[in-house]
Each structure stands twice: as C-alpha cells, then as structure tokens.
Amino acid sequence: MLLRAAGLWAICFIGADVIDRALRDGKYKSDEMLKILIIKSGKSWDWRNSGDFKGFSGRGGAKTISDMVVGEFEDDKGVSVKALFKKIMDE
C-alpha cells in the first residue's frame, strides 16, 4: 500500500525532477524517463505505510521524501547527489 497524501505528493515532485532531467538531456520519450527513475535511482524504496517513509506527512513530508529519493539518483558519471555531498563533507 502506498503512503497516503505525502506519498502521492512525493511521487509528483519526483516525477517533476525526472522530467526536468530528461528534458535537460534532450530526451523526450517515456522510456528514457523510466531509465532515469528506475536505473539511476540506485535504491529500492519501501513505500508502504510502515516502510522507509514512516511518519512523514503533509507537503513538508512529501518534499523530504522527494529529496531522499532524488538524492539517490545518479548523474551521467554514476555519482549520486548524496554520495557527492558525503565526499565533499568528509574532505
């Protein structure tokens, strides 16, 4: 079962980010957007009420969920935003 409102809003925010990334790279087809979402996400998330996003609610929770998921997306060089941030902060 998908999270309620926060999950729905988060999916909308994530979709907007995927579309932005695809269009930025000159890719306009849905299969190219799916590659960004599925292949580059780097992690399998548990979207159930008791899963990875338990306790998140409202628009703020949705934004946090979206940031968590999008932070795992890899760029063309295979580095996620989360990994890049960790590397910068560790040095």
C-alpha positions in Angstrom: 0.0 0.0 0.0 1.3 3.4 -1.0 1.6 6.1 1.6 -1.4 8.4 1.5 -1.1 12.2 0.8 2.6 12.5 1.5 3.4 9.6 -0.8 1.2 11.0 -3.6 2.7 14.4 -3.4 6.3 13.0 -3.2 5.7 11.0 -6.4 4.5 14.2 -8.1 7.7 16.0 -7.0 9.9 13.1 -8.0 8.2 12.9 -11.4 8.8 16.6 -12.0 12.5 16.1 -11.2 12.7 13.1 -13.6 11.0 15.1 -16.4 13.4 18.1 -15.8 16.4 15.7 -16.0 15.2 14.1 -19.2 14.4 17.3 -20.9 17.7 18.8 -19.9 19.4 15.9 -21.6 17.2 16.3 -24.7 15.3 13.1 -24.0 11.5 13.3 -24.5 10.3 9.7 -24.5 8.7 8.0 -21.6 11.1 5.0 -21.7 14.0 7.5 -21.4 12.3 8.9 -18.3 11.8 5.5 -16.9 15.5 4.8 -17.2 16.2 7.8 -15.0 13.6 6.8 -12.4 14.4 3.1 -12.3 18.0 2.6 -13.4 19.5 5.7 -11.9 17.6 5.7 -8.6 20.2 3.4 -7.1 17.9 2.1 -4.3 14.7 0.2 -3.8 12.3 2.1 -1.5 9.7 0.6 0.7 6.6 2.8 0.0 4.3 1.0 2.5 2.9 2.9 5.5 5.4 1.1 7.7 8.3 1.5 5.2 11.1 3.9 4.6 9.0 7.0 4.9 7.0 6.1 8.0 6.0 9.2 10.0 6.2 11.7 7.1 3.1 13.7 6.4 1.8 16.7 4.5 3.6 18.7 1.9 6.7 19.1 4.0 7.0 15.3 4.5 6.4 14.9 0.7 9.3 17.3 0.0 11.6 15.4 2.4 10.6 12.1 0.8 11.3 13.5 -2.7 14.6 14.9 -1.6 15.6 11.5 -0.2 14.7 9.7 -3.4 16.1 12.3 -5.8 19.3 12.5 -3.7 19.9 8.8 -4.7 19.7 9.5 -8.5 23.0 9.1 -10.2 24.2 11.6 -12.8 25.8 10.6 -16.1 29.1 9.9 -14.3 27.4 7.5 -11.8 27.6 9.7 -8.7 24.5 10.5 -6.7 24.0 13.8 -5.0 24.0 12.1 -1.7 27.4 10.4 -2.4 28.8 13.7 -3.7 27.7 15.6 -0.6 29.3 12.9 1.6 32.5 13.1 -0.3 32.7 16.9 0.0 31.9 16.9 3.7 34.4 14.2 4.5 37.3 16.1 3.0 
